[in-house]
Amino acid sequence: MYALHSYLIYALAKGHAEMAAIESVTLEGTGVSGDLSIWGLVMQADLVVQVVLIALALSSVWCWAIIFDKVRYFRRLRHQAEQFEEAFWSGGSLEELYERVGGVPEHPLAALFVVAMREWTHAVKRGFSSQDGTAHSNIQGRIDRVINVTLAREMEALERHMGFLATVGSTAPFVGLFGTVWGIMNSFQAIAMTKNTSLAVVAPGIAEALLATALGLVAAIPAVVAYNKLSNDLSRYAGRLENFAGEFTALLSRQLVEGQK
């Protein structure tokens, strides 16, 4: 009985060794590597899959660079806007504030203030009369136009690179899916050539394919979340600019009517 038990153990061990040898020969014959690490999958992937992986990785890095830059920039804009509005509504002279920030405006709120004050100051220096209704309408129209043009220009600058986040967020999963489909096609071709359906032959190609999908999601998810968050911040800041422009235009209009500086 003991001899029979020993023989069975020996037979099983020999069978496992033979199967391992067969799989090793099969893998060597098909050129399939046993390295299933992320770097190993990238290195042994098809050229098309490698291009997809590199493109997604670069897109993800660029998205994160945009995200960090925008978050820091919007935080600075909010702080500058709070300081400027505090100085503007403090009751001090608008001319003094204009002289202080009129050289090179550091933020959009100051830029709106500067262009409007420039038009108003120019009208005052030309000897504007508050009794001249036509002149008043012309000056008011010029102030409105320069504010609208400046507002559009500043918003265009604030929205820079936002389109890239939206593009990556919407297309990266599909690019990753393309890499997945291509990798699975290669796996089926390997099965057809080797006539071997063992997991050792199929697994590397499927792993490469799934890596493309995973990297597409890694690039897309932060881009979508950041785009939504930054869009909300941008919308609130745009509303702040529009409110300031309306209030400042009304203030200048009253001063034009009263003929005051």
C-alpha atoms as a printed R data frame, in Angstrom:
    type eleno elety resid chain resno       x       y       z
1   ATOM     1    CA   MET     A     1   0.000   0.000   0.000
2   ATOM     2    CA   TYR     A     2   2.829   2.371   0.858
3   ATOM     3    CA   ALA     A     3   4.589   1.501  -2.405
4   ATOM     4    CA   LEU     A     4   1.429   2.275  -4.398
5   ATOM     5    CA   HIS     A     5   1.049   5.629  -2.631
6   ATOM     6    CA   SER     A     6   4.668   6.553  -3.366
7   ATOM     7    CA   TYR     A     7   4.239   5.588  -7.011
8   ATOM     8    CA   LEU     A     8   1.162   7.809  -7.384
9   ATOM     9    CA   ILE     A     9   2.985  10.790  -5.883
10  ATOM    10    CA   TYR     A    10   5.915  10.185  -8.234
11  ATOM    11    CA   ALA     A    11   3.599   9.931 -11.252
12  ATOM    12    CA   LEU     A    12   1.813  13.172 -10.388
13  ATOM    13    CA   ALA     A    13   5.065  15.033  -9.860
14  ATOM    14    CA   LYS     A    14   6.429  13.720 -13.151
15  ATOM    15    CA   GLY     A    15   3.230  14.738 -14.950
16  ATOM    16    CA   HIS     A    16   3.441  18.296 -13.582
17  ATOM    17    CA   ALA     A    17   7.073  18.542 -14.608
18  ATOM    18    CA   GLU     A    18   6.263  17.391 -18.140
19  ATOM    19    CA   MET     A    19   3.399  19.885 -18.471
20  ATOM    20    CA   ALA     A    20   5.644  22.706 -17.273
21  ATOM    21    CA   ALA     A    21   8.281  21.676 -19.793
22  ATOM    22    CA   ILE     A    22   5.700  21.601 -22.606
23  ATOM    23    CA   GLU     A    23   4.365  25.059 -21.690
24  ATOM    24    CA   SER     A    24   7.920  26.388 -21.494
25  ATOM    25    CA   VAL     A    25   8.701  25.058 -24.951
26  ATOM    26    CA   THR     A    26   5.418  26.492 -26.274
27  ATOM    27    CA   LEU     A    27   6.147  29.933 -24.831
28  ATOM    28    CA   GLU     A    28   9.677  29.907 -26.210
29  ATOM    29    CA   GLY     A    29   8.372  28.895 -29.613
30  ATOM    30    CA   THR     A    30   5.786  31.670 -29.709
31  ATOM    31    CA   GLY     A    31   8.050  34.348 -28.238
32  ATOM    32    CA   VAL     A    32   5.639  34.995 -25.315
33  ATOM    33    CA   SER     A    33   7.319  36.343 -22.230
34  ATOM    34    CA   GLY     A    34   6.292  35.382 -18.742
35  ATOM    35    CA   ASP     A    35   6.795  38.936 -17.426
36  ATOM    36    CA   LEU     A    36   3.322  40.254 -16.633
37  ATOM    37    CA   SER     A    37   4.477  43.423 -14.848
38  ATOM    38    CA   ILE     A    38   3.272  46.745 -16.247
39  ATOM    39    CA   TRP     A    39   6.670  47.577 -17.722
40  ATOM    40    CA   GLY     A    40   7.006  44.071 -19.129
41  ATOM    41    CA   LEU     A    41   3.584  44.300 -20.773
42  ATOM    42    CA   VAL     A    42   4.483  47.635 -22.335
43  ATOM    43    CA   MET     A    43   7.790  46.373 -23.697
44  ATOM    44    CA   GLN     A    44   6.351  43.193 -25.214
45  ATOM    45    CA   ALA     A    45   3.206  44.875 -26.580
46  ATOM    46    CA   ASP     A    46   2.501  45.337 -30.261
47  ATOM    47    CA   LEU     A    47   3.734  48.593 -31.847
48  ATOM    48    CA   VAL     A    48   0.196  49.924 -32.230
49  ATOM    49    CA   VAL     A    49  -0.594  49.187 -28.577
50  ATOM    50    CA   GLN     A    50   2.670  50.823 -27.506
51  ATOM    51    CA   VAL     A    51   1.769  53.988 -29.435
52  ATOM    52    CA   VAL     A    52  -1.643  54.031 -27.752
53  ATOM    53    CA   LEU     A    53  -0.104  53.571 -24.294
54  ATOM    54    CA   ILE     A    54   2.492  56.305 -24.841
55  ATOM    55    CA   ALA     A    55  -0.129  58.742 -26.181
56  ATOM    56    CA   LEU     A    56  -2.408  58.112 -23.199
57  ATOM    57    CA   ALA     A    57   0.460  58.453 -20.724
58  ATOM    58    CA   LEU     A    58   1.585  61.777 -22.217
59  ATOM    59    CA   SER     A    59  -1.999  63.047 -22.284
60  ATOM    60    CA   SER     A    60  -2.431  62.148 -18.631
61  ATOM    61    CA   VAL     A    61   0.788  63.943 -17.622
62  ATOM    62    CA   TRP     A    62  -0.212  67.072 -19.581
63  ATOM    63    CA   CYS     A    63  -3.698  67.010 -18.025
64  ATOM    64    CA   TRP     A    64  -2.236  66.939 -14.522
65  ATOM    65    CA   ALA     A    65   0.082  69.836 -15.409
66  ATOM    66    CA   ILE     A    66  -2.924  71.859 -16.611
67  ATOM    67    CA   ILE     A    67  -4.944  70.942 -13.523
68  ATOM    68    CA   PHE     A    68  -2.262  72.051 -11.053
69  ATOM    69    CA   ASP     A    69  -1.622  75.255 -12.999
70  ATOM    70    CA   LYS     A    70  -5.330  76.164 -13.241
71  ATOM    71    CA   VAL     A    71  -6.059  75.436  -9.577
72  ATOM    72    CA   ARG     A    72  -3.158  77.595  -8.451
73  ATOM    73    CA   TYR     A    73  -4.050  80.362 -10.926
74  ATOM    74    CA   PHE     A    74  -7.732  80.506  -9.968
75  ATOM    75    CA   ARG     A    75  -6.834  80.612  -6.289
76  ATOM    76    CA   ARG     A    76  -4.557  83.592  -6.938
77  ATOM    77    CA   LEU     A    77  -7.261  85.325  -9.006
78  ATOM    78    CA   ARG     A    78  -9.795  84.998  -6.197
79  ATOM    79    CA   HIS     A    79  -7.343  86.478  -3.708
80  ATOM    80    CA   GLN     A    80  -6.479  89.382  -6.035
81  ATOM    81    CA   ALA     A    81 -10.157  90.053  -6.747
82  ATOM    82    CA   GLU     A    82 -10.955  90.241  -3.037
83  ATOM    83    CA   GLN     A    83  -8.133  92.708  -2.442
84  ATOM    84    CA   PHE     A    84  -9.116  94.862  -5.421
85  ATOM    85    CA   GLU     A    85 -12.812  94.979  -4.526
86  ATOM    86    CA   GLU     A    86 -11.908  95.922  -0.973
87  ATOM    87    CA   ALA     A    87  -9.836  98.847  -2.276
88  ATOM    88    CA   PHE     A    88 -12.483  99.808  -4.852
89  ATOM    89    CA   TRP     A    89 -15.391  99.934  -2.414
90  ATOM    90    CA   SER     A    90 -13.382 101.487   0.427
91  ATOM    91    CA   GLY     A    91 -14.565 104.983  -0.563
92  ATOM    92    CA   GLY     A    92 -11.189 106.194  -1.780
93  ATOM    93    CA   SER     A    93 -10.523 108.167  -4.921
94  ATOM    94    CA   LEU     A    94 -10.957 106.258  -8.173
95  ATOM    95    CA   GLU     A    95  -8.209 108.375  -9.758
96  ATOM    96    CA   GLU     A    96  -5.712 107.269  -7.126
97  ATOM    97    CA   LEU     A    97  -6.697 103.637  -7.602
98  ATOM    98    CA   TYR     A    98  -6.371 104.096 -11.366
99  ATOM    99    CA   GLU     A    99  -2.880 105.525 -10.999
100 ATOM   100    CA   ARG     A   100  -1.909 102.639  -8.733
101 ATOM   101    CA   VAL     A   101  -3.081  99.797 -10.999
102 ATOM   102    CA   GLY     A   102  -3.279 101.522 -14.390
103 ATOM   103    CA   GLY     A   103   0.213 100.613 -15.579
104 ATOM   104    CA   VAL     A   104   0.016  96.847 -15.991
105 ATOM   105    CA   PRO     A   105  -3.186  95.253 -14.620
106 ATOM   106    CA   GLU     A   106  -2.319  92.003 -12.876
107 ATOM   107    CA   HIS     A   107  -5.751  90.363 -13.070
108 ATOM   108    CA   PRO     A   108  -8.963  90.598 -15.132
109 ATOM   109    CA   LEU     A   109 -10.875  92.680 -12.586
110 ATOM   110    CA   ALA     A   110  -8.188  95.363 -12.637
111 ATOM   111    CA   ALA     A   111  -8.101  95.198 -16.455
112 ATOM   112    CA   LEU     A   112 -11.830  96.012 -16.645
113 ATOM   113    CA   PHE     A   113 -11.377  98.899 -14.239
114 ATOM   114    CA   VAL     A   114  -8.412 100.315 -16.164
115 ATOM   115    CA   VAL     A   115 -10.013 100.322 -19.631
116 ATOM   116    CA   ALA     A   116 -13.218 101.926 -18.322
117 ATOM   117    CA   MET     A   117 -11.320 104.562 -16.349
118 ATOM   118    CA   ARG     A   118  -9.151 105.313 -19.373
119 ATOM   119    CA   GLU     A   119 -12.205 106.151 -21.478
120 ATOM   120    CA   TRP     A   120 -13.808 108.153 -18.674
121 ATOM   121    CA   THR     A   121 -10.602 110.108 -17.969
122 ATOM   122    CA   HIS     A   122 -10.169 110.839 -21.666
123 ATOM   123    CA   ALA     A   123 -13.724 112.257 -21.824
124 ATOM   124    CA   VAL     A   124 -13.153 114.432 -18.762
125 ATOM   125    CA   LYS     A   125  -9.887 115.828 -20.128
126 ATOM   126    CA   ARG     A   126 -11.659 116.815 -23.354
127 ATOM   127    CA   GLY     A   127 -13.997 119.035 -21.361
128 ATOM   128    CA   PHE     A   128 -17.100 116.860 -21.420
129 ATOM   129    CA   SER     A   129 -20.319 118.694 -20.644
130 ATOM   130    CA   SER     A   130 -22.977 116.883 -18.661
131 ATOM   131    CA   GLN     A   131 -25.644 118.872 -20.539
132 ATOM   132    CA   ASP     A   132 -24.694 117.345 -23.891
133 ATOM   133    CA   GLY     A   133 -26.893 114.268 -24.149
134 ATOM   134    CA   THR     A   134 -25.361 113.056 -27.410
135 ATOM   135    CA   ALA     A   135 -21.833 113.223 -26.027
136 ATOM   136    CA   HIS     A   136 -22.980 111.422 -22.903
137 ATOM   137    CA   SER     A   137 -24.461 108.598 -24.970
138 ATOM   138    CA   ASN     A   138 -21.288 108.316 -27.075
139 ATOM   139    CA   ILE     A   139 -19.032 108.137 -24.040
140 ATOM   140    CA   GLN     A   140 -21.292 105.640 -22.330
141 ATOM   141    CA   GLY     A   141 -21.316 103.515 -25.471
142 ATOM   142    CA   ARG     A   142 -17.513 103.568 -25.733
143 ATOM   143    CA   ILE     A   143 -17.156 102.547 -22.097
144 ATOM   144    CA   ASP     A   144 -19.578  99.655 -22.580
145 ATOM   145    CA   ARG     A   145 -17.739  98.510 -25.721
146 ATOM   146    CA   VAL     A   146 -14.251  98.553 -24.196
147 ATOM   147    CA   ILE     A   147 -15.526  96.701 -21.127
148 ATOM   148    CA   ASN     A   148 -17.216  94.034 -23.260
149 ATOM   149    CA   VAL     A   149 -14.135  93.592 -25.459
150 ATOM   150    CA   THR     A   150 -11.841  93.370 -22.443
151 ATOM   151    CA   LEU     A   151 -14.174  90.939 -20.707
152 ATOM   152    CA   ALA     A   152 -14.251  88.670 -23.774
153 ATOM   153    CA   ARG     A   153 -10.456  88.789 -24.081
154 ATOM   154    CA   GLU     A   154  -9.890  87.997 -20.407
155 ATOM   155    CA   MET     A   155 -12.379  85.107 -20.470
156 ATOM   156    CA   GLU     A   156 -10.676  83.680 -23.544
157 ATOM   157    CA   ALA     A   157  -7.368  83.732 -21.677
158 ATOM   158    CA   LEU     A   158  -8.924  82.076 -18.617
159 ATOM   159    CA   GLU     A   159 -10.433  79.296 -20.747
160 ATOM   160    CA   ARG     A   160  -7.092  78.415 -22.342
161 ATOM   161    CA   HIS     A   161  -6.300  74.659 -22.200
162 ATOM   162    CA   MET     A   162  -9.788  73.833 -20.915
163 ATOM   163    CA   GLY     A   163 -10.596  72.327 -24.295
164 ATOM   164    CA   PHE     A   164  -7.706  69.886 -23.935
165 ATOM   165    CA   LEU     A   165  -9.125  68.587 -20.651
166 ATOM   166    CA   ALA     A   166 -12.526  68.133 -22.281
167 ATOM   167    CA   THR     A   167 -10.999  66.340 -25.270
168 ATOM   168    CA   VAL     A   168  -8.964  63.925 -23.151
169 ATOM   169    CA   GLY     A   169 -11.910  63.256 -20.867
170 ATOM   170    CA   SER     A   170 -14.184  62.359 -23.778
171 ATOM   171    CA   THR     A   171 -11.764  60.515 -26.095
172 ATOM   172    CA   ALA     A   172  -9.221  58.766 -23.835
173 ATOM   173    CA   PRO     A   173 -11.547  55.814 -22.987
174 ATOM   174    CA   PHE     A   174 -12.177  55.212 -26.687
175 ATOM   175    CA   VAL     A   175  -8.461  55.392 -27.499
176 ATOM   176    CA   GLY     A   176  -7.836  52.871 -24.730
177 ATOM   177    CA   LEU     A   177 -10.630  50.698 -26.094
178 ATOM   178    CA   PHE     A   178  -8.956  50.751 -29.503
179 ATOM   179    CA   GLY     A   179  -5.756  49.477 -27.896
180 ATOM   180    CA   THR     A   180  -7.766  46.778 -26.132
181 ATOM   181    CA   VAL     A   181  -9.416  45.583 -29.343
182 ATOM   182    CA   TRP     A   182  -6.059  45.524 -31.122
183 ATOM   183    CA   GLY     A   183  -4.434  43.550 -28.306
184 ATOM   184    CA   ILE     A   184  -7.232  40.970 -28.273
185 ATOM   185    CA   MET     A   185  -6.896  40.575 -32.032
186 ATOM   186    CA   ASN     A   186  -3.211  39.790 -31.529
187 ATOM   187    CA   SER     A   187  -4.125  37.234 -28.852
188 ATOM   188    CA   PHE     A   188  -6.463  35.411 -31.221
189 ATOM   189    CA   GLN     A   189  -3.801  35.450 -33.906
190 ATOM   190    CA   ALA     A   190  -1.333  33.877 -31.459
191 ATOM   191    CA   ILE     A   191  -3.868  31.155 -30.664
192 ATOM   192    CA   ALA     A   192  -4.391  30.467 -34.359
193 ATOM   193    CA   MET     A   193  -0.661  30.256 -35.106
194 ATOM   194    CA   THR     A   194   0.282  28.045 -32.134
195 ATOM   195    CA   LYS     A   195  -2.962  26.033 -32.056
196 ATOM   196    CA   ASN     A   196  -2.680  26.317 -28.302
197 ATOM   197    CA   THR     A   197  -5.438  27.739 -26.138
198 ATOM   198    CA   SER     A   198  -3.558  27.524 -22.849
199 ATOM   199    CA   LEU     A   199  -3.728  30.508 -20.531
200 ATOM   200    CA   ALA     A   200   0.018  31.008 -20.813
201 ATOM   201    CA   VAL     A   201  -0.375  31.870 -24.498
202 ATOM   202    CA   VAL     A   202  -3.532  33.986 -24.208
203 ATOM   203    CA   ALA     A   203  -2.868  35.867 -20.944
204 ATOM   204    CA   PRO     A   204  -0.069  38.242 -22.060
205 ATOM   205    CA   GLY     A   205  -2.045  39.587 -25.026
206 ATOM   206    CA   ILE     A   206  -5.196  40.064 -22.968
207 ATOM   207    CA   ALA     A   207  -3.190  41.756 -20.214
208 ATOM   208    CA   GLU     A   208  -1.703  44.167 -22.769
209 ATOM   209    CA   ALA     A   209  -5.177  44.899 -24.090
210 ATOM   210    CA   LEU     A   210  -6.648  45.565 -20.653
211 ATOM   211    CA   LEU     A   211  -3.688  47.782 -19.774
212 ATOM   212    CA   ALA     A   212  -4.663  50.107 -22.635
213 ATOM   213    CA   THR     A   213  -8.220  50.386 -21.304
214 ATOM   214    CA   ALA     A   214  -6.983  50.987 -17.763
215 ATOM   215    CA   LEU     A   215  -4.606  53.723 -18.877
216 ATOM   216    CA   GLY     A   216  -7.395  55.345 -20.908
217 ATOM   217    CA   LEU     A   217  -9.552  55.513 -17.784
218 ATOM   218    CA   VAL     A   218  -6.625  56.823 -15.715
219 ATOM   219    CA   ALA     A   219  -6.249  59.683 -18.196
220 ATOM   220    CA   ALA     A   220  -9.976  60.375 -18.646
221 ATOM   221    CA   ILE     A   221 -11.342  60.305 -15.088
222 ATOM   222    CA   PRO     A   222  -9.145  63.090 -13.607
223 ATOM   223    CA   ALA     A   223  -9.623  65.155 -16.776
224 ATOM   224    CA   VAL     A   224 -13.427  64.969 -16.529
225 ATOM   225    CA   VAL     A   225 -13.504  65.707 -12.788
226 ATOM   226    CA   ALA     A   226 -11.067  68.615 -13.145
227 ATOM   227    CA   TYR     A   227 -12.902  70.027 -16.155
228 ATOM   228    CA   ASN     A   228 -16.220  70.101 -14.274
229 ATOM   229    CA   LYS     A   229 -14.626  71.667 -11.180
230 ATOM   230    CA   LEU     A   230 -12.647  74.271 -13.137
231 ATOM   231    CA   SER     A   231 -15.664  75.094 -15.321
232 ATOM   232    CA   ASN     A   232 -17.719  75.839 -12.205
233 ATOM   233    CA   ASP     A   233 -14.930  78.023 -10.801
234 ATOM   234    CA   LEU     A   234 -14.640  79.798 -14.135
235 ATOM   235    CA   SER     A   235 -18.385  80.416 -14.317
236 ATOM   236    CA   ARG     A   236 -18.423  81.933 -10.817
237 ATOM   237    CA   TYR     A   237 -15.471  84.170 -11.643
238 ATOM   238    CA   ALA     A   238 -17.076  85.242 -14.927
239 ATOM   239    CA   GLY     A   239 -20.202  86.214 -12.985
240 ATOM   240    CA   ARG     A   240 -18.037  88.205 -10.607
241 ATOM   241    CA   LEU     A   241 -16.467  90.085 -13.524
242 ATOM   242    CA   GLU     A   242 -19.847  90.796 -15.118
243 ATOM   243    CA   ASN     A   243 -21.301  92.066 -11.847
244 ATOM   244    CA   PHE     A   244 -18.345  94.363 -11.299
245 ATOM   245    CA   ALA     A   245 -18.546  95.631 -14.890
246 ATOM   246    CA   GLY     A   246 -22.242  96.433 -14.495
247 ATOM   247    CA   GLU     A   247 -21.782  98.185 -11.158
248 ATOM   248    CA   PHE     A   248 -18.771 100.174 -12.338
249 ATOM   249    CA   THR     A   249 -20.494 101.201 -15.579
250 ATOM   250    CA   ALA     A   250 -23.484 102.451 -13.596
251 ATOM   251    CA   LEU     A   251 -21.163 104.391 -11.279
252 ATOM   252    CA   LEU     A   252 -19.389 106.084 -14.189
253 ATOM   253    CA   SER     A   253 -22.719 106.840 -15.848
254 ATOM   254    CA   ARG     A   254 -23.924 108.655 -12.724
255 ATOM   255    CA   GLN     A   255 -20.716 110.661 -12.548
256 ATOM   256    CA   LEU     A   256 -21.011 111.568 -16.223
257 ATOM   257    CA   VAL     A   257 -24.563 112.790 -15.682
258 ATOM   258    CA   GLU     A   258 -23.566 114.803 -12.635
259 ATOM   259    CA   GLY     A   259 -20.466 116.167 -14.406
260 ATOM   260    CA   GLN     A   260 -18.226 115.038 -11.548
261 ATOM   261    CA   LYS     A   261 -14.916 113.310 -11.500
